[in-house]
Amino acid sequence: MPKNKKPRKKYTPKPMVKKRLTIEQQIKMIYGDKRPYCIHCDKPAVLASDEDVKAYKQYDTTYQLDFIYVPQCGCYNEFEEWMDIK
């Protein structure tokens, strides 16, 4: 015989709320304190504009991040590998 005759409550899990990370939080999660730069001319890469990111996301629907680093130089035209992190 059960000690308590009250009916047991059914477990209902709380709905998961997805939080969208800000651009700064995404960058911190991926790169930490380091930033990408060109390995040939040592110029730092800069963040692309919001319009460019939106256009790229329409082109590549699997891209999930809200930022893209782009070079300030033309080394990406000459070399296949141009970006590194320091």
PyMOL Python script that loads the backbone (N, CA, C, O; Angstrom):
from pymol import cmd

cmd.read_pdbstr("""\
ATOM      1  N   MET A   1       0.830  -1.171   0.000  1.00  0.00           N
ATOM      2  CA  MET A   1       0.000   0.000   0.000  1.00  0.00           C
ATOM      3  C   MET A   1       0.887   1.251   0.000  1.00  0.00           C
ATOM      4  O   MET A   1       1.839   1.338   0.776  1.00  0.00           O
ATOM      5  N   PRO A   2       0.577   2.204  -0.860  1.00  0.00           N
ATOM      6  CA  PRO A   2       1.342   3.443  -0.834  1.00  0.00           C
ATOM      7  C   PRO A   2       1.061   4.237   0.433  1.00  0.00           C
ATOM      8  O   PRO A   2      -0.048   4.225   0.967  1.00  0.00           O
ATOM      9  N   LYS A   3       2.091   4.923   0.896  1.00  0.00           N
ATOM     10  CA  LYS A   3       1.945   5.720   2.112  1.00  0.00           C
ATOM     11  C   LYS A   3       1.073   6.947   1.858  1.00  0.00           C
ATOM     12  O   LYS A   3       0.279   7.346   2.710  1.00  0.00           O
ATOM     13  N   ASN A   4       1.230   7.532   0.688  1.00  0.00           N
ATOM     14  CA  ASN A   4       0.495   8.738   0.368  1.00  0.00           C
ATOM     15  C   ASN A   4      -0.574   8.397  -0.672  1.00  0.00           C
ATOM     16  O   ASN A   4      -0.260   7.808  -1.707  1.00  0.00           O
ATOM     17  N   LYS A   5      -1.802   8.753  -0.416  1.00  0.00           N
ATOM     18  CA  LYS A   5      -2.886   8.407  -1.323  1.00  0.00           C
ATOM     19  C   LYS A   5      -3.193   9.525  -2.317  1.00  0.00           C
ATOM     20  O   LYS A   5      -4.105   9.400  -3.135  1.00  0.00           O
ATOM     21  N   LYS A   6      -2.429  10.616  -2.245  1.00  0.00           N
ATOM     22  CA  LYS A   6      -2.641  11.709  -3.183  1.00  0.00           C
ATOM     23  C   LYS A   6      -2.127  11.283  -4.559  1.00  0.00           C
ATOM     24  O   LYS A   6      -1.128  10.569  -4.648  1.00  0.00           O
ATOM     25  N   PRO A   7      -2.789  11.707  -5.621  1.00  0.00           N
ATOM     26  CA  PRO A   7      -2.275  11.371  -6.956  1.00  0.00           C
ATOM     27  C   PRO A   7      -0.987  12.148  -7.242  1.00  0.00           C
ATOM     28  O   PRO A   7      -0.834  13.299  -6.833  1.00  0.00           O
ATOM     29  N   ARG A   8      -0.089  11.508  -7.936  1.00  0.00           N
ATOM     30  CA  ARG A   8       1.190  12.149  -8.257  1.00  0.00           C
ATOM     31  C   ARG A   8       1.015  13.120  -9.420  1.00  0.00           C
ATOM     32  O   ARG A   8       0.231  12.895 -10.342  1.00  0.00           O
ATOM     33  N   LYS A   9       1.768  14.195  -9.339  1.00  0.00           N
ATOM     34  CA  LYS A   9       1.717  15.183 -10.412  1.00  0.00           C
ATOM     35  C   LYS A   9       2.521  14.687 -11.594  1.00  0.00           C
ATOM     36  O   LYS A   9       3.587  14.093 -11.431  1.00  0.00           O
ATOM     37  N   LYS A  10       2.005  14.934 -12.783  1.00  0.00           N
ATOM     38  CA  LYS A  10       2.730  14.565 -13.992  1.00  0.00           C
ATOM     39  C   LYS A  10       3.786  15.627 -14.279  1.00  0.00           C
ATOM     40  O   LYS A  10       3.561  16.819 -14.071  1.00  0.00           O
ATOM     41  N   TYR A  11       4.912  15.183 -14.748  1.00  0.00           N
ATOM     42  CA  TYR A  11       6.011  16.091 -15.080  1.00  0.00           C
ATOM     43  C   TYR A  11       5.746  16.724 -16.434  1.00  0.00           C
ATOM     44  O   TYR A  11       5.527  16.024 -17.422  1.00  0.00           O
ATOM     45  N   THR A  12       5.766  18.015 -16.478  1.00  0.00           N
ATOM     46  CA  THR A  12       5.652  18.731 -17.743  1.00  0.00           C
ATOM     47  C   THR A  12       6.892  19.607 -17.892  1.00  0.00           C
ATOM     48  O   THR A  12       7.100  20.528 -17.103  1.00  0.00           O
ATOM     49  N   PRO A  13       7.708  19.328 -18.889  1.00  0.00           N
ATOM     50  CA  PRO A  13       8.936  20.116 -19.049  1.00  0.00           C
ATOM     51  C   PRO A  13       8.622  21.542 -19.486  1.00  0.00           C
ATOM     52  O   PRO A  13       7.638  21.799 -20.179  1.00  0.00           O
ATOM     53  N   LYS A  14       9.484  22.459 -19.061  1.00  0.00           N
ATOM     54  CA  LYS A  14       9.334  23.850 -19.455  1.00  0.00           C
ATOM     55  C   LYS A  14       9.739  23.986 -20.921  1.00  0.00           C
ATOM     56  O   LYS A  14      10.684  23.334 -21.364  1.00  0.00           O
ATOM     57  N   PRO A  15       9.045  24.815 -21.664  1.00  0.00           N
ATOM     58  CA  PRO A  15       9.439  24.994 -23.061  1.00  0.00           C
ATOM     59  C   PRO A  15      10.796  25.688 -23.143  1.00  0.00           C
ATOM     60  O   PRO A  15      11.079  26.613 -22.383  1.00  0.00           O
ATOM     61  N   MET A  16      11.634  25.227 -24.081  1.00  0.00           N
ATOM     62  CA  MET A  16      12.970  25.812 -24.247  1.00  0.00           C
ATOM     63  C   MET A  16      12.853  27.110 -25.027  1.00  0.00           C
ATOM     64  O   MET A  16      12.196  27.176 -26.066  1.00  0.00           O
ATOM     65  N   VAL A  17      13.490  28.119 -24.514  1.00  0.00           N
ATOM     66  CA  VAL A  17      13.512  29.415 -25.170  1.00  0.00           C
ATOM     67  C   VAL A  17      14.892  29.579 -25.790  1.00  0.00           C
ATOM     68  O   VAL A  17      15.903  29.554 -25.089  1.00  0.00           O
ATOM     69  N   LYS A  18      14.927  29.747 -27.106  1.00  0.00           N
ATOM     70  CA  LYS A  18      16.207  29.947 -27.783  1.00  0.00           C
ATOM     71  C   LYS A  18      16.566  31.418 -27.741  1.00  0.00           C
ATOM     72  O   LYS A  18      15.804  32.270 -28.197  1.00  0.00           O
ATOM     73  N   LYS A  19      17.730  31.705 -27.191  1.00  0.00           N
ATOM     74  CA  LYS A  19      18.222  33.070 -27.170  1.00  0.00           C
ATOM     75  C   LYS A  19      19.152  33.261 -28.356  1.00  0.00           C
ATOM     76  O   LYS A  19      20.026  32.433 -28.610  1.00  0.00           O
ATOM     77  N   ARG A  20      18.963  34.335 -29.065  1.00  0.00           N
ATOM     78  CA  ARG A  20      19.825  34.671 -30.182  1.00  0.00           C
ATOM     79  C   ARG A  20      21.002  35.475 -29.652  1.00  0.00           C
ATOM     80  O   ARG A  20      20.814  36.507 -29.008  1.00  0.00           O
ATOM     81  N   LEU A  21      22.216  35.005 -29.920  1.00  0.00           N
ATOM     82  CA  LEU A  21      23.407  35.704 -29.454  1.00  0.00           C
ATOM     83  C   LEU A  21      23.641  36.955 -30.288  1.00  0.00           C
ATOM     84  O   LEU A  21      23.320  36.987 -31.476  1.00  0.00           O
ATOM     85  N   THR A  22      24.195  37.971 -29.669  1.00  0.00           N
ATOM     86  CA  THR A  22      24.547  39.175 -30.405  1.00  0.00           C
ATOM     87  C   THR A  22      25.797  38.901 -31.239  1.00  0.00           C
ATOM     88  O   THR A  22      26.453  37.874 -31.072  1.00  0.00           O
ATOM     89  N   ILE A  23      26.112  39.818 -32.124  1.00  0.00           N
ATOM     90  CA  ILE A  23      27.286  39.656 -32.985  1.00  0.00           C
ATOM     91  C   ILE A  23      28.553  39.592 -32.136  1.00  0.00           C
ATOM     92  O   ILE A  23      29.436  38.777 -32.403  1.00  0.00           O
ATOM     93  N   GLU A  24      28.648  40.435 -31.127  1.00  0.00           N
ATOM     94  CA  GLU A  24      29.830  40.436 -30.262  1.00  0.00           C
ATOM     95  C   GLU A  24      29.966  39.115 -29.513  1.00  0.00           C
ATOM     96  O   GLU A  24      31.077  38.612 -29.347  1.00  0.00           O
ATOM     97  N   GLN A  25      28.858  38.552 -29.061  1.00  0.00           N
ATOM     98  CA  GLN A  25      28.898  37.267 -28.360  1.00  0.00           C
ATOM     99  C   GLN A  25      29.298  36.139 -29.317  1.00  0.00           C
ATOM    100  O   GLN A  25      30.035  35.233 -28.928  1.00  0.00           O
ATOM    101  N   GLN A  26      28.821  36.188 -30.554  1.00  0.00           N
ATOM    102  CA  GLN A  26      29.199  35.174 -31.539  1.00  0.00           C
ATOM    103  C   GLN A  26      30.688  35.240 -31.850  1.00  0.00           C
ATOM    104  O   GLN A  26      31.358  34.210 -31.929  1.00  0.00           O
ATOM    105  N   ILE A  27      31.203  36.452 -32.025  1.00  0.00           N
ATOM    106  CA  ILE A  27      32.625  36.630 -32.309  1.00  0.00           C
ATOM    107  C   ILE A  27      33.458  36.135 -31.131  1.00  0.00           C
ATOM    108  O   ILE A  27      34.459  35.444 -31.324  1.00  0.00           O
ATOM    109  N   LYS A  28      33.052  36.485 -29.920  1.00  0.00           N
ATOM    110  CA  LYS A  28      33.773  36.048 -28.719  1.00  0.00           C
ATOM    111  C   LYS A  28      33.763  34.522 -28.609  1.00  0.00           C
ATOM    112  O   LYS A  28      34.764  33.926 -28.212  1.00  0.00           O
ATOM    113  N   MET A  29      32.643  33.888 -28.957  1.00  0.00           N
ATOM    114  CA  MET A  29      32.532  32.444 -28.874  1.00  0.00           C
ATOM    115  C   MET A  29      33.443  31.755 -29.898  1.00  0.00           C
ATOM    116  O   MET A  29      34.046  30.727 -29.592  1.00  0.00           O
ATOM    117  N   ILE A  30      33.544  32.302 -31.084  1.00  0.00           N
ATOM    118  CA  ILE A  30      34.328  31.659 -32.151  1.00  0.00           C
ATOM    119  C   ILE A  30      35.797  32.036 -32.086  1.00  0.00           C
ATOM    120  O   ILE A  30      36.652  31.151 -32.113  1.00  0.00           O
ATOM    121  N   TYR A  31      36.115  33.316 -32.002  1.00  0.00           N
ATOM    122  CA  TYR A  31      37.490  33.789 -32.080  1.00  0.00           C
ATOM    123  C   TYR A  31      38.122  34.095 -30.722  1.00  0.00           C
ATOM    124  O   TYR A  31      39.347  34.169 -30.626  1.00  0.00           O
ATOM    125  N   GLY A  32      37.338  34.270 -29.699  1.00  0.00           N
ATOM    126  CA  GLY A  32      37.885  34.655 -28.402  1.00  0.00           C
ATOM    127  C   GLY A  32      38.375  36.092 -28.452  1.00  0.00           C
ATOM    128  O   GLY A  32      37.666  36.973 -28.937  1.00  0.00           O
ATOM    129  N   ASP A  33      39.578  36.335 -27.957  1.00  0.00           N
ATOM    130  CA  ASP A  33      40.148  37.685 -27.971  1.00  0.00           C
ATOM    131  C   ASP A  33      40.946  37.952 -29.243  1.00  0.00           C
ATOM    132  O   ASP A  33      41.444  39.061 -29.436  1.00  0.00           O
ATOM    133  N   LYS A  34      41.072  36.963 -30.102  1.00  0.00           N
ATOM    134  CA  LYS A  34      41.874  37.114 -31.315  1.00  0.00           C
ATOM    135  C   LYS A  34      41.005  37.623 -32.465  1.00  0.00           C
ATOM    136  O   LYS A  34      39.782  37.483 -32.434  1.00  0.00           O
ATOM    137  N   ARG A  35      41.635  38.209 -33.472  1.00  0.00           N
ATOM    138  CA  ARG A  35      40.937  38.736 -34.643  1.00  0.00           C
ATOM    139  C   ARG A  35      41.637  38.245 -35.912  1.00  0.00           C
ATOM    140  O   ARG A  35      42.856  38.075 -35.911  1.00  0.00           O
ATOM    141  N   PRO A  36      40.893  38.018 -36.981  1.00  0.00           N
ATOM    142  CA  PRO A  36      41.503  37.595 -38.233  1.00  0.00           C
ATOM    143  C   PRO A  36      42.288  38.730 -38.899  1.00  0.00           C
ATOM    144  O   PRO A  36      41.970  39.909 -38.745  1.00  0.00           O
ATOM    145  N   TYR A  37      43.315  38.334 -39.638  1.00  0.00           N
ATOM    146  CA  TYR A  37      44.143  39.303 -40.357  1.00  0.00           C
ATOM    147  C   TYR A  37      44.694  38.648 -41.620  1.00  0.00           C
ATOM    148  O   TYR A  37      44.644  37.425 -41.755  1.00  0.00           O
ATOM    149  N   CYS A  38      45.212  39.440 -42.533  1.00  0.00           N
ATOM    150  CA  CYS A  38      45.816  38.944 -43.766  1.00  0.00           C
ATOM    151  C   CYS A  38      47.237  38.467 -43.447  1.00  0.00           C
ATOM    152  O   CYS A  38      48.017  39.203 -42.844  1.00  0.00           O
ATOM    153  N   ILE A  39      47.567  37.255 -43.845  1.00  0.00           N
ATOM    154  CA  ILE A  39      48.891  36.720 -43.535  1.00  0.00           C
ATOM    155  C   ILE A  39      49.964  37.265 -44.470  1.00  0.00           C
ATOM    156  O   ILE A  39      51.152  37.087 -44.202  1.00  0.00           O
ATOM    157  N   HIS A  40      49.578  37.922 -45.555  1.00  0.00           N
ATOM    158  CA  HIS A  40      50.559  38.428 -46.510  1.00  0.00           C
ATOM    159  C   HIS A  40      50.939  39.887 -46.254  1.00  0.00           C
ATOM    160  O   HIS A  40      52.106  40.255 -46.390  1.00  0.00           O
ATOM    161  N   CYS A  41      49.965  40.715 -45.887  1.00  0.00           N
ATOM    162  CA  CYS A  41      50.279  42.133 -45.664  1.00  0.00           C
ATOM    163  C   CYS A  41      49.974  42.587 -44.231  1.00  0.00           C
ATOM    164  O   CYS A  41      50.155  43.766 -43.925  1.00  0.00           O
ATOM    165  N   ASP A  42      49.524  41.702 -43.355  1.00  0.00           N
ATOM    166  CA  ASP A  42      49.259  41.973 -41.937  1.00  0.00           C
ATOM    167  C   ASP A  42      48.175  43.018 -41.687  1.00  0.00           C
ATOM    168  O   ASP A  42      48.153  43.625 -40.617  1.00  0.00           O
ATOM    169  N   LYS A  43      47.285  43.242 -42.632  1.00  0.00           N
ATOM    170  CA  LYS A  43      46.166  44.151 -42.380  1.00  0.00           C
ATOM    171  C   LYS A  43      45.044  43.372 -41.698  1.00  0.00           C
ATOM    172  O   LYS A  43      44.763  42.235 -42.078  1.00  0.00           O
ATOM    173  N   PRO A  44      44.403  43.969 -40.698  1.00  0.00           N
ATOM    174  CA  PRO A  44      43.310  43.251 -40.018  1.00  0.00           C
ATOM    175  C   PRO A  44      42.068  43.180 -40.907  1.00  0.00           C
ATOM    176  O   PRO A  44      41.803  44.087 -41.696  1.00  0.00           O
ATOM    177  N   ALA A  45      41.326  42.109 -40.770  1.00  0.00           N
ATOM    178  CA  ALA A  45      40.057  41.969 -41.481  1.00  0.00           C
ATOM    179  C   ALA A  45      38.994  42.776 -40.741  1.00  0.00           C
ATOM    180  O   ALA A  45      39.065  42.941 -39.523  1.00  0.00           O
ATOM    181  N   VAL A  46      38.016  43.273 -41.481  1.00  0.00           N
ATOM    182  CA  VAL A  46      36.951  44.081 -40.892  1.00  0.00           C
ATOM    183  C   VAL A  46      35.620  43.360 -41.070  1.00  0.00           C
ATOM    184  O   VAL A  46      35.497  42.447 -41.887  1.00  0.00           O
ATOM    185  N   LEU A  47      34.641  43.777 -40.303  1.00  0.00           N
ATOM    186  CA  LEU A  47      33.316  43.193 -40.415  1.00  0.00           C
ATOM    187  C   LEU A  47      32.593  43.739 -41.646  1.00  0.00           C
ATOM    188  O   LEU A  47      32.668  44.932 -41.943  1.00  0.00           O
ATOM    189  N   ALA A  48      31.893  42.857 -42.354  1.00  0.00           N
ATOM    190  CA  ALA A  48      31.119  43.274 -43.519  1.00  0.00           C
ATOM    191  C   ALA A  48      29.868  44.014 -43.060  1.00  0.00           C
ATOM    192  O   ALA A  48      29.438  43.881 -41.914  1.00  0.00           O
ATOM    193  N   SER A  49      29.298  44.782 -43.958  1.00  0.00           N
ATOM    194  CA  SER A  49      28.085  45.527 -43.621  1.00  0.00           C
ATOM    195  C   SER A  49      26.897  44.574 -43.484  1.00  0.00           C
ATOM    196  O   SER A  49      26.944  43.433 -43.945  1.00  0.00           O
ATOM    197  N   ASP A  50      25.842  45.057 -42.850  1.00  0.00           N
ATOM    198  CA  ASP A  50      24.649  44.235 -42.649  1.00  0.00           C
ATOM    199  C   ASP A  50      24.015  43.822 -43.969  1.00  0.00           C
ATOM    200  O   ASP A  50      23.485  42.717 -44.081  1.00  0.00           O
ATOM    201  N   GLU A  51      24.064  44.701 -44.974  1.00  0.00           N
ATOM    202  CA  GLU A  51      23.495  44.381 -46.277  1.00  0.00           C
ATOM    203  C   GLU A  51      24.254  43.239 -46.947  1.00  0.00           C
ATOM    204  O   GLU A  51      23.655  42.363 -47.571  1.00  0.00           O
ATOM    205  N   ASP A  52      25.579  43.262 -46.811  1.00  0.00           N
ATOM    206  CA  ASP A  52      26.383  42.186 -47.384  1.00  0.00           C
ATOM    207  C   ASP A  52      26.115  40.853 -46.697  1.00  0.00           C
ATOM    208  O   ASP A  52      26.065  39.809 -47.348  1.00  0.00           O
ATOM    209  N   VAL A  53      25.943  40.894 -45.375  1.00  0.00           N
ATOM    210  CA  VAL A  53      25.656  39.668 -44.626  1.00  0.00           C
ATOM    211  C   VAL A  53      24.291  39.111 -45.028  1.00  0.00           C
ATOM    212  O   VAL A  53      24.144  37.903 -45.217  1.00  0.00           O
ATOM    213  N   LYS A  54      23.302  39.981 -45.159  1.00  0.00           N
ATOM    214  CA  LYS A  54      21.965  39.539 -45.573  1.00  0.00           C
ATOM    215  C   LYS A  54      21.989  38.954 -46.979  1.00  0.00           C
ATOM    216  O   LYS A  54      21.335  37.947 -47.246  1.00  0.00           O
ATOM    217  N   ALA A  55      22.743  39.584 -47.879  1.00  0.00           N
ATOM    218  CA  ALA A  55      22.852  39.070 -49.241  1.00  0.00           C
ATOM    219  C   ALA A  55      23.542  37.713 -49.257  1.00  0.00           C
ATOM    220  O   ALA A  55      23.135  36.825 -50.007  1.00  0.00           O
ATOM    221  N   TYR A  56      24.576  37.539 -48.446  1.00  0.00           N
ATOM    222  CA  TYR A  56      25.276  36.258 -48.391  1.00  0.00           C
ATOM    223  C   TYR A  56      24.388  35.173 -47.790  1.00  0.00           C
ATOM    224  O   TYR A  56      24.428  34.022 -48.226  1.00  0.00           O
ATOM    225  N   LYS A  57      23.586  35.538 -46.790  1.00  0.00           N
ATOM    226  CA  LYS A  57      22.686  34.555 -46.186  1.00  0.00           C
ATOM    227  C   LYS A  57      21.605  34.103 -47.171  1.00  0.00           C
ATOM    228  O   LYS A  57      21.141  32.965 -47.099  1.00  0.00           O
ATOM    229  N   GLN A  58      21.206  34.976 -48.079  1.00  0.00           N
ATOM    230  CA  GLN A  58      20.262  34.564 -49.123  1.00  0.00           C
ATOM    231  C   GLN A  58      20.946  33.648 -50.121  1.00  0.00           C
ATOM    232  O   GLN A  58      20.325  32.720 -50.640  1.00  0.00           O
ATOM    233  N   TYR A  59      22.223  33.901 -50.393  1.00  0.00           N
ATOM    234  CA  TYR A  59      22.989  33.065 -51.311  1.00  0.00           C
ATOM    235  C   TYR A  59      23.273  31.699 -50.694  1.00  0.00           C
ATOM    236  O   TYR A  59      23.075  30.673 -51.344  1.00  0.00           O
ATOM    237  N   ASP A  60      23.737  31.679 -49.443  1.00  0.00           N
ATOM    238  CA  ASP A  60      24.052  30.440 -48.732  1.00  0.00           C
ATOM    239  C   ASP A  60      23.104  30.316 -47.543  1.00  0.00           C
ATOM    240  O   ASP A  60      23.332  30.926 -46.498  1.00  0.00           O
ATOM    241  N   THR A  61      22.054  29.538 -47.699  1.00  0.00           N
ATOM    242  CA  THR A  61      21.018  29.453 -46.669  1.00  0.00           C
ATOM    243  C   THR A  61      21.472  28.687 -45.431  1.00  0.00           C
ATOM    244  O   THR A  61      20.787  28.735 -44.409  1.00  0.00           O
ATOM    245  N   THR A  62      22.597  27.986 -45.483  1.00  0.00           N
ATOM    246  CA  THR A  62      23.076  27.235 -44.326  1.00  0.00           C
ATOM    247  C   THR A  62      23.944  28.079 -43.398  1.00  0.00           C
ATOM    248  O   THR A  62      24.290  27.621 -42.309  1.00  0.00           O
ATOM    249  N   TYR A  63      24.303  29.293 -43.795  1.00  0.00           N
ATOM    250  CA  TYR A  63      25.150  30.161 -42.981  1.00  0.00           C
ATOM    251  C   TYR A  63      24.340  30.701 -41.822  1.00  0.00           C
ATOM    252  O   TYR A  63      23.312  31.342 -42.040  1.00  0.00           O
ATOM    253  N   GLN A  64      24.782  30.455 -40.579  1.00  0.00           N
ATOM    254  CA  GLN A  64      24.006  30.786 -39.397  1.00  0.00           C
ATOM    255  C   GLN A  64      24.489  32.032 -38.648  1.00  0.00           C
ATOM    256  O   GLN A  64      23.729  32.599 -37.863  1.00  0.00           O
ATOM    257  N   LEU A  65      25.708  32.461 -38.867  1.00  0.00           N
ATOM    258  CA  LEU A  65      26.259  33.581 -38.101  1.00  0.00           C
ATOM    259  C   LEU A  65      25.734  34.912 -38.630  1.00  0.00           C
ATOM    260  O   LEU A  65      25.261  34.999 -39.763  1.00  0.00           O
ATOM    261  N   ASP A  66      25.823  35.939 -37.803  1.00  0.00           N
ATOM    262  CA  ASP A  66      25.341  37.262 -38.165  1.00  0.00           C
ATOM    263  C   ASP A  66      26.464  38.204 -38.592  1.00  0.00           C
ATOM    264  O   ASP A  66      26.253  39.414 -38.668  1.00  0.00           O
ATOM    265  N   PHE A  67      27.649  37.671 -38.871  1.00  0.00           N
ATOM    266  CA  PHE A  67      28.770  38.516 -39.270  1.00  0.00           C
ATOM    267  C   PHE A  67      29.642  37.775 -40.274  1.00  0.00           C
ATOM    268  O   PHE A  67      29.621  36.547 -40.361  1.00  0.00           O
ATOM    269  N   ILE A  68      30.405  38.552 -41.026  1.00  0.00           N
ATOM    270  CA  ILE A  68      31.403  38.018 -41.956  1.00  0.00           C
ATOM    271  C   ILE A  68      32.605  38.947 -41.891  1.00  0.00           C
ATOM    272  O   ILE A  68      32.459  40.168 -41.959  1.00  0.00           O
ATOM    273  N   TYR A  69      33.780  38.372 -41.759  1.00  0.00           N
ATOM    274  CA  TYR A  69      35.003  39.158 -41.826  1.00  0.00           C
ATOM    275  C   TYR A  69      35.464  39.234 -43.277  1.00  0.00           C
ATOM    276  O   TYR A  69      35.534  38.216 -43.966  1.00  0.00           O
ATOM    277  N   VAL A  70      35.776  40.437 -43.735  1.00  0.00           N
ATOM    278  CA  VAL A  70      36.250  40.648 -45.095  1.00  0.00           C
ATOM    279  C   VAL A  70      37.605  41.345 -45.047  1.00  0.00           C
ATOM    280  O   VAL A  70      37.892  42.074 -44.098  1.00  0.00           O
ATOM    281  N   PRO A  71      38.446  41.128 -46.069  1.00  0.00           N
ATOM    282  CA  PRO A  71      39.779  41.754 -46.059  1.00  0.00           C
ATOM    283  C   PRO A  71      39.722  43.222 -46.476  1.00  0.00           C
ATOM    284  O   PRO A  71      38.783  43.658 -47.143  1.00  0.00           O
ATOM    285  N   GLN A  72      40.740  43.970 -46.071  1.00  0.00           N
ATOM    286  CA  GLN A  72      40.898  45.363 -46.489  1.00  0.00           C
ATOM    287  C   GLN A  72      41.841  45.468 -47.679  1.00  0.00           C
ATOM    288  O   GLN A  72      41.996  46.538 -48.266  1.00  0.00           O
ATOM    289  N   CYS A  73      42.469  44.354 -48.030  1.00  0.00           N
ATOM    290  CA  CYS A  73      43.471  44.373 -49.095  1.00  0.00           C
ATOM    291  C   CYS A  73      43.003  43.481 -50.249  1.00  0.00           C
ATOM    292  O   CYS A  73      41.930  42.883 -50.179  1.00  0.00           O
ATOM    293  N   GLY A  74      43.799  43.398 -51.293  1.00  0.00           N
ATOM    294  CA  GLY A  74      43.459  42.574 -52.447  1.00  0.00           C
ATOM    295  C   GLY A  74      44.209  41.259 -52.481  1.00  0.00           C
ATOM    296  O   GLY A  74      44.281  40.619 -53.530  1.00  0.00           O
ATOM    297  N   CYS A  75      44.761  40.848 -51.375  1.00  0.00           N
ATOM    298  CA  CYS A  75      45.543  39.610 -51.342  1.00  0.00           C
ATOM    299  C   CYS A  75      44.688  38.372 -51.594  1.00  0.00           C
ATOM    300  O   CYS A  75      45.199  37.344 -52.038  1.00  0.00           O
ATOM    301  N   TYR A  76      43.391  38.467 -51.313  1.00  0.00           N
ATOM    302  CA  TYR A  76      42.525  37.309 -51.546  1.00  0.00           C
ATOM    303  C   TYR A  76      42.376  37.006 -53.036  1.00  0.00           C
ATOM    304  O   TYR A  76      42.009  35.890 -53.405  1.00  0.00           O
ATOM    305  N   ASN A  77      42.660  37.997 -53.901  1.00  0.00           N
ATOM    306  CA  ASN A  77      42.621  37.758 -55.345  1.00  0.00           C
ATOM    307  C   ASN A  77      43.845  36.976 -55.817  1.00  0.00           C
ATOM    308  O   ASN A  77      43.757  36.203 -56.771  1.00  0.00           O
ATOM    309  N   GLU A  78      44.985  37.172 -55.155  1.00  0.00           N
ATOM    310  CA  GLU A  78      46.234  36.535 -55.569  1.00  0.00           C
ATOM    311  C   GLU A  78      46.470  35.193 -54.892  1.00  0.00           C
ATOM    312  O   GLU A  78      47.020  34.276 -55.503  1.00  0.00           O
ATOM    313  N   PHE A  79      46.061  35.075 -53.644  1.00  0.00           N
ATOM    314  CA  PHE A  79      46.340  33.873 -52.864  1.00  0.00           C
ATOM    315  C   PHE A  79      45.032  33.224 -52.420  1.00  0.00           C
ATOM    316  O   PHE A  79      44.054  33.901 -52.102  1.00  0.00           O
ATOM    317  N   GLU A  80      45.045  31.891 -52.407  1.00  0.00           N
ATOM    318  CA  GLU A  80      43.849  31.182 -51.959  1.00  0.00           C
ATOM    319  C   GLU A  80      43.688  31.291 -50.444  1.00  0.00           C
ATOM    320  O   GLU A  80      42.584  31.533 -49.955  1.00  0.00           O
ATOM    321  N   GLU A  81      44.761  31.117 -49.708  1.00  0.00           N
ATOM    322  CA  GLU A  81      44.746  31.250 -48.255  1.00  0.00           C
ATOM    323  C   GLU A  81      45.272  32.635 -47.899  1.00  0.00           C
ATOM    324  O   GLU A  81      46.437  32.939 -48.158  1.00  0.00           O
ATOM    325  N   TRP A  82      44.442  33.466 -47.317  1.00  0.00           N
ATOM    326  CA  TRP A  82      44.891  34.811 -46.969  1.00  0.00           C
ATOM    327  C   TRP A  82      44.630  35.153 -45.504  1.00  0.00           C
ATOM    328  O   TRP A  82      45.258  36.067 -44.968  1.00  0.00           O
ATOM    329  N   MET A  83      43.717  34.439 -44.846  1.00  0.00           N
ATOM    330  CA  MET A  83      43.324  34.837 -43.499  1.00  0.00           C
ATOM    331  C   MET A  83      43.891  33.914 -42.442  1.00  0.00           C
ATOM    332  O   MET A  83      43.943  32.696 -42.618  1.00  0.00           O
ATOM    333  N   ASP A  84      44.317  34.515 -41.338  1.00  0.00           N
ATOM    334  CA  ASP A  84      44.778  33.782 -40.164  1.00  0.00           C
ATOM    335  C   ASP A  84      44.278  34.546 -38.941  1.00  0.00           C
ATOM    336  O   ASP A  84      43.706  35.629 -39.074  1.00  0.00           O
ATOM    337  N   ILE A  85      44.488  33.995 -37.770  1.00  0.00           N
ATOM    338  CA  ILE A  85      44.014  34.606 -36.546  1.00  0.00           C
ATOM    339  C   ILE A  85      45.191  34.888 -35.624  1.00  0.00           C
ATOM    340  O   ILE A  85      46.038  34.022 -35.402  1.00  0.00           O
ATOM    341  N   LYS A  86      45.241  36.119 -35.081  1.00  0.00           N
ATOM    342  CA  LYS A  86      46.268  36.417 -34.066  1.00  0.00           C
ATOM    343  C   LYS A  86      45.709  37.290 -33.007  1.00  0.00           C
ATOM    344  O   LYS A  86      46.417  37.650 -32.066  1.00  0.00           O
TER     345      LYS A  86
END
""", "prot")
cmd.dss("prot")
cmd.show_as("cartoon", "prot")
cmd.util.cbc("prot")
cmd.orient("prot")
